[in-house]
Amino acid sequence: MQILMTGGSRGIGAEALRHLGRLPGARLWLGVRWPAPAGVTALPLDLASLASVAGFADAVIAGLAGQRIDALVLNAGGQRPSVAERSADGHELTFAANHLGHFLLLHRLAPHLADGARVVITSSGTHDPDERTGVPPPRHADARWLADPAQDPGLDGNPITAGMRAYAASKLCNLMTARVLAGDAAMAARGISVVAYDPGLTPGTGLVRQQMWPVRVLLWPLLPLLLPFGKTMNSLADAGRHLALLASDLRPPPGRVYASLRKGRITWPEPSALARDDMACRRLWQDSLALCGLAA
């Protein structure tokens, strides 16, 4: 069983990796930027560089030697305190790493998925205004504006607000990508299931490692104290275990793509109205292809 994951070196991904590593005959592939856990095939990957993503995909395909991927888990993600930083390709860094890098990797590896394979993309409830997570929700999923926020006429004047909204928008893009892929007739004919996974607010991860020091040092360490009270909060153990289950045992109910973990239990709610906009989803897909230098 061939399992490939991004974001498996820490946090939710590392928890999931412990469970996936116990599956009989599992071979774990991990894209990494720092030392990887033992027992995995680790290859260098910088999701904020399209060249690095392409090189990683080539290395995986060569290493598979004709074998197929049984589970593709696109889990890595991060927040930043503004939209000022740019990727190696000149795109806003949160959008580039959270969405574009995973989009390109998915595009390159989709032909190498096994029949009956599972694709899991980590999204977030922050994509939905109705969730009222405290994170500014996305106003749109315009890939070109997200890649170059200076072109967005609705860009927030406060850099912190803009940075957090960019995170929520990238998670919306993850979900919309999953919806387009799940609706692909060829994927469905091969029995490939696609899930966008919201682990909820999960203390103990590296999500805020690029945030300002008050968030990293003061706010984030206090979150475990709120775990019993937060309606969208889950323990690291629960979030990682359910990510592993979605990659191995659980399949979505008919017509569902969005899995949301609530109090340690998987639910299958409707995503936001914007995420359900099929035209916006297709436009995001086409624009993302162009930004990755791929033909439509």
C-alpha positions, 0 to 999 in steps of 0.5 A: 500500500503506497501512501503519500503525505505532505505535512507529516513531520509535525502536528496533525500529519505526524499523528496521522502518520503514526496510525498509517504506519501500522497498516499492513504493507504500508509504504509511506512517502513524505515530502519534507523540508526538515528531518523526517520521522524514521520508517518513511521514504522522505523526499525534499519538498518546498510547496512554495516553489513550483519547481520543487513540487515538480521535482518531488513529483518526478522523484515519487513517480520514479520511485514508485516504479510503476506501482500506484498510489493508494492514498494521497494526503495533502495536509501541509499548511500554514498562516502568515501575519500579512500578505507581503511575502512572495513565493519563489514564483512571485505569488502570495506565500500563503496561497502559493504554499497552501493551494498552488503547490498542492494543486500542482502536486495533485495534477502531477500525481493523479494519473498515478493513483490506484483504482479505489484510491483516496485523496484527502485535502486538509481544509478548514472551517474558516472557509465558511462565514457561517462557522464564525471561527473568528478568522476573517472569511474569504470574500472570493476565490479569485486565484489571480487576486489571491496570487497577487493581492495588490490587484484585489480591490477589496484587499484589507487595509490591516495587514493582519486581517489580510493575512488571516483572510488569505489563510481562510481563502487558501482553505476555501481553494483546497475545498473547491479543488476537492469538489472539482476532482470529486466531480470528475467522471473518470475519477468516479469511474475508477472508484477514487474518493476525494475528501476535504477535511476540516480538523477544526481548531487543533492546539499543538500543531505548527500552524502558527509557526510563521505568525507574530510572536504574541500569537506563537508565544502567548495565545497558541500555548493557551488554547489547550485550556479551552479544548473542553469549551470550544465547539470547533476544537479537537485534540491533536490525537483525534484530529490526526487519527481521523485524518488517517481514517479518511486516508484508509478506512472511511469513505464519504457518503454519496454526494459528500466531499466535506468532512468536518471533525466536531468534538472528536466525531466526523460529520459531513456538513454542506460547505459554504455557499461559495464553495458550492458555486460550481462555476467559481470552482471551475474558474479557480481550477482553470486559473490555477492551471494557468498559474502553475504553467499547465495547459487547460 
